Amino acid sequence: MTTPQTTAPTLDLLARPSGGFAMVAMDQRESLRQMFAAATGERVGDETLTGFKLEVAREVGPHASGFLIDQDYGFAQVAGAGMVTGGLIVAIDALVQDPDGPVEDTAIDERVDLAAAREAGAVAAKLLLIWRDDEHRARRLELAADFVRRCAAAGVLSVLEGVAKPPAGATGPFDGPAAIREAARELAELRPSLYKAQVPLGGAAPEERLVEECARLDEVIPVPWVVLSQGVERDDFPAAVRAACRAGASGMLAGRAIWSDVVGSGDVAAELRARSVPRLRDLASIVDTYARPWNAR
């Protein structure tokens, strides 16, 4: 049984002084193993995944306003050693995923005790929800609502991530931007503390076009929101963040766009310092300049 907080936490725990978010995601699991296989030609073990995550936490975490990690590969170590100075976010999603495939569905990981995570230092929890317009839509919506309720009861912020995909087996055209908007309209209405959205068009469009699409997304989200980097080319991500922030987003919570080219490096710490930290600083500058402060929503 969770013990409710007497005062509700606010998003200041995850924000920069500007009120925007420049947060790092390090909660990838089998997808990170796939990245190692692509980079090294070998399927690595759990200790390699954990070691990489801890290096990212040590080197990049102190420069992030928030840091997201899962309990299986490093949460306890990051929390126990106080590796990050921003708000610590624990992933609470159990991923339905073949070892070499994408995430197909999610559930709440009942092994994660939110009250214990809060006592360890987590200020927020995050749930990834795969959104599809199919017969399971209502079930997924209730899952998301349950997540928001659990976070409120445990006294932690809720970060709800909606990733829109076509229905299984669909063969017709898929309107990605429309699906991203519909997912956001449905899920953000549950009033999570923060909504995490895909970048429309995968960020592969002129910036003004991205601003238009992100503005349409902003219209349907009643809470502060940020963008993720999955599906966006690393070099395209800064412009995508700028476009989203110009349209009303409050920043980003991203992983691959910051550290993906360091996976498999011979000197991870040095490469993180040389590549990833400057990228994060540049993204933070974009956020500080263009993002809507979370409390202006």
C-alpha positions in Angstrom: 0.0 0.0 0.0 1.4 3.4 -1.0 1.5 6.3 1.4 0.1 9.5 -0.2 2.2 12.7 -0.1 0.8 15.7 1.8 2.0 18.0 -0.9 1.9 17.2 -4.6 5.2 17.4 -6.5 5.5 19.8 -9.4 7.3 19.7 -12.7 10.0 22.0 -11.3 11.6 18.8 -10.1 12.3 17.9 -13.8 12.7 21.4 -15.3 15.5 23.7 -16.1 15.5 27.3 -14.5 13.8 28.4 -17.7 10.8 26.1 -17.1 11.7 23.9 -20.0 12.9 20.3 -20.0 16.2 18.9 -21.4 15.9 15.3 -20.2 17.8 12.2 -21.1 16.1 8.8 -21.6 18.2 5.7 -20.7 15.4 3.2 -20.2 15.9 1.2 -23.5 16.2 -2.5 -22.9 16.1 -5.0 -25.8 16.3 -2.1 -28.3 19.6 -1.2 -26.7 20.8 -4.7 -27.0 19.9 -4.5 -30.7 21.9 -1.3 -31.0 25.0 -3.1 -29.6 24.5 -5.9 -32.0 24.4 -3.5 -34.9 27.5 -1.6 -33.7 29.6 -4.6 -32.7 28.2 -7.6 -34.5 27.7 -9.3 -31.1 24.7 -9.9 -28.9 25.8 -8.5 -25.5 24.8 -9.6 -22.0 22.9 -7.7 -19.3 26.1 -6.5 -17.6 27.1 -4.6 -20.8 23.7 -2.9 -21.0 23.9 -1.9 -17.3 27.5 -0.7 -17.6 26.6 1.5 -20.6 23.6 3.0 -18.8 25.7 3.8 -15.8 28.3 5.5 -17.9 25.6 7.7 -19.5 24.3 8.5 -16.0 27.7 9.5 -14.7 28.8 11.5 -17.7 25.6 12.9 -19.2 23.2 12.7 -16.3 24.6 15.8 -14.4 23.8 18.0 -17.4 20.2 16.8 -17.8 17.2 18.3 -16.0 15.7 14.9 -15.7 17.1 11.3 -16.2 14.9 8.3 -17.1 16.1 4.7 -16.4 14.6 1.3 -15.8 14.9 -0.8 -12.7 16.4 -3.9 -14.4 19.5 -2.1 -15.7 20.6 0.6 -13.4 17.9 2.5 -11.5 19.1 1.3 -8.0 22.7 2.1 -8.8 22.0 5.5 -10.2 19.7 6.4 -7.3 22.0 5.0 -4.6 25.1 6.8 -5.9 23.3 10.1 -6.6 24.7 10.1 -10.1 22.3 12.6 -11.6 21.5 16.1 -10.3 18.2 16.5 -12.1 15.0 14.7 -11.4 15.2 10.9 -11.5 12.4 9.1 -13.4 11.8 5.4 -13.1 10.3 3.4 -16.0 7.3 1.4 -14.9 6.5 -0.2 -18.3 6.8 -3.9 -19.0 7.6 -4.2 -22.7 6.0 -6.8 -25.0 8.9 -7.2 -27.4 10.7 -10.0 -29.3 14.4 -10.0 -28.8 15.1 -8.6 -32.2 11.9 -6.7 -32.8 10.2 -3.5 -31.9 8.0 -2.9 -28.8 4.5 -4.2 -29.7 2.6 -3.6 -26.5 3.1 -2.6 -22.9 1.8 -3.2 -19.4 2.5 -1.8 -15.9 5.4 -3.6 -14.4 4.0 -4.8 -11.1 7.5 -5.4 -9.7 8.1 -1.6 -9.5 7.0 -0.3 -6.1 6.4 3.4 -6.7 6.6 4.3 -3.0 9.9 2.5 -2.7 11.2 4.2 -5.9 10.1 7.6 -4.4 12.0 6.8 -1.2 15.1 5.9 -3.3 15.0 9.2 -5.0 12.6 9.0 -8.0 10.4 12.1 -8.5 8.5 10.7 -11.4 7.5 7.5 -13.2 7.1 6.9 -16.9 4.8 4.6 -18.9 5.2 3.9 -22.6 1.9 3.1 -24.3 1.7 1.8 -27.8 -1.4 3.4 -29.3 -3.3 1.7 -32.1 -6.8 2.3 -33.5 -7.9 -1.2 -32.9 -10.1 -3.4 -30.7 -7.7 -3.0 -27.7 -7.9 0.8 -27.7 -10.2 1.0 -24.6 -8.0 -1.5 -22.7 -4.9 0.6 -23.3 -6.7 3.8 -22.3 -7.6 2.2 -19.0 -4.0 1.1 -18.5 -2.9 4.7 -19.0 -5.5 6.0 -16.6 -4.5 3.4 -14.0 -0.8 4.6 -14.4 -1.8 8.2 -13.7 -3.8 7.2 -10.7 -1.0 5.1 -9.2 1.5 7.9 -9.6 -0.8 10.4 -7.9 -1.4 8.0 -5.0 2.3 7.4 -4.6 3.2 11.1 -4.7 5.3 11.0 -7.9 4.9 12.8 -11.2 3.4 10.9 -14.1 5.1 10.9 -17.6 2.9 9.3 -20.1 4.5 8.5 -23.5 2.1 7.7 -26.4 3.6 6.1 -29.5 1.2 5.7 -32.4 1.5 2.7 -34.7 -0.8 1.2 -37.3 -3.1 -1.6 -36.3 -1.4 -5.0 -36.5 -1.7 -6.5 -40.0 -2.8 -3.2 -41.5 -1.8 -2.9 -45.2 -3.3 0.5 -46.2 -1.7 3.9 -45.9 -1.0 5.2 -42.3 -1.5 8.8 -41.5 1.2 9.2 -38.9 0.7 12.8 -37.9 -3.1 12.3 -37.5 -2.5 9.1 -35.4 0.0 11.0 -33.2 -2.6 13.7 -32.7 -5.4 11.3 -31.9 -3.2 9.4 -29.4 -2.3 12.7 -27.7 -5.9 13.8 -27.7 -7.0 10.6 -26.0 -4.1 10.1 -23.6 -3.3 13.6 -22.5 -6.9 14.1 -21.6 -6.2 11.7 -18.7 -4.1 14.6 -17.3 -0.7 13.1 -16.7 1.8 15.5 -15.2 3.7 15.5 -18.5 2.9 14.0 -22.0 5.7 12.7 -24.2 5.0 12.7 -27.9 6.5 11.6 -31.2 7.8 14.3 -33.5 5.4 14.4 -36.5 6.8 13.3 -39.8 9.8 11.8 -38.1 11.3 15.3 -38.0 12.1 14.8 -41.8 10.5 18.0 -43.1 11.3 21.7 -43.4 11.2 23.4 -40.0 8.2 25.5 -40.8 6.2 22.4 -41.8 7.2 20.8 -38.5 6.0 23.9 -36.7 2.6 23.6 -38.4 2.2 19.9 -37.5 3.4 20.5 -33.9 1.0 23.4 -33.5 -1.8 21.1 -34.5 -0.6 18.6 -31.9 -0.3 21.4 -29.3 -4.0 22.2 -29.7 -5.1 18.8 -28.5 -2.7 18.5 -25.5 -4.0 20.1 -22.3 -0.9 19.5 -20.2 2.8 20.3 -20.6 4.4 18.1 -23.3 7.8 17.2 -24.6 9.1 15.3 -27.7 11.0 12.0 -27.9 13.8 11.3 -30.4 13.0 7.7 -31.5 12.4 7.7 -35.3 14.2 11.0 -35.8 17.6 11.1 -37.4 20.2 12.4 -34.9 21.2 15.3 -37.0 17.6 16.3 -37.6 16.6 16.3 -33.9 17.8 19.8 -32.9 15.6 21.4 -35.5 12.7 19.1 -34.5 13.0 20.2 -30.9 13.1 23.8 -32.0 10.0 23.4 -34.1 8.1 21.6 -31.4 9.1 24.3 -28.8 8.1 27.1 -31.2 4.7 25.4 -31.4 4.1 25.1 -27.7 6.2 22.1 -26.4 8.1 22.5 -23.2 11.3 20.6 -24.3 12.4 17.1 -24.8 13.1 13.7 -23.2 15.4 12.0 -25.6 17.9 9.1 -25.7 19.1 8.0 -29.1 19.6 11.5 -30.4 22.1 12.1 -27.6 24.1 8.9 -27.1 23.3 6.4 -29.9 26.6 6.8 -31.8 28.6 6.0 -28.6 27.1 2.5 -28.3 30.0 0.0 -28.8 32.7 2.6 -28.4 36.0 1.5 -27.0 36.1 4.4 -24.5 32.5 5.1 -23.7 33.1 7.8 -21.0 35.4 9.8 -23.3 33.1 9.6 -26.2 30.1 10.7 -24.1 32.1 13.7 -22.9 33.2 14.5 -26.4 29.9 13.9 -28.3 26.9 13.5 -26.1 27.4 16.2 -23.5 27.9 19.0 -26.1 24.7 17.7 -27.9 22.7 17.9 -24.7 24.0 21.4 -24.0 23.0 22.5 -27.5 19.6 21.0 -27.0 19.2 22.7 -23.6 20.0 26.0 -25.2 17.3 25.5 -27.8 14.9 24.6 -25.0 15.8 27.7 -22.9 15.3 29.9 -26.0 12.1 28.5 -27.5 10.2 26.2 -25.1 7.0 27.2 -23.4 7.7 27.0 -19.7 5.7 24.2 -18.2 3.8 26.4 -15.8 2.6 28.7 -18.6 0.4 25.9 -19.9 
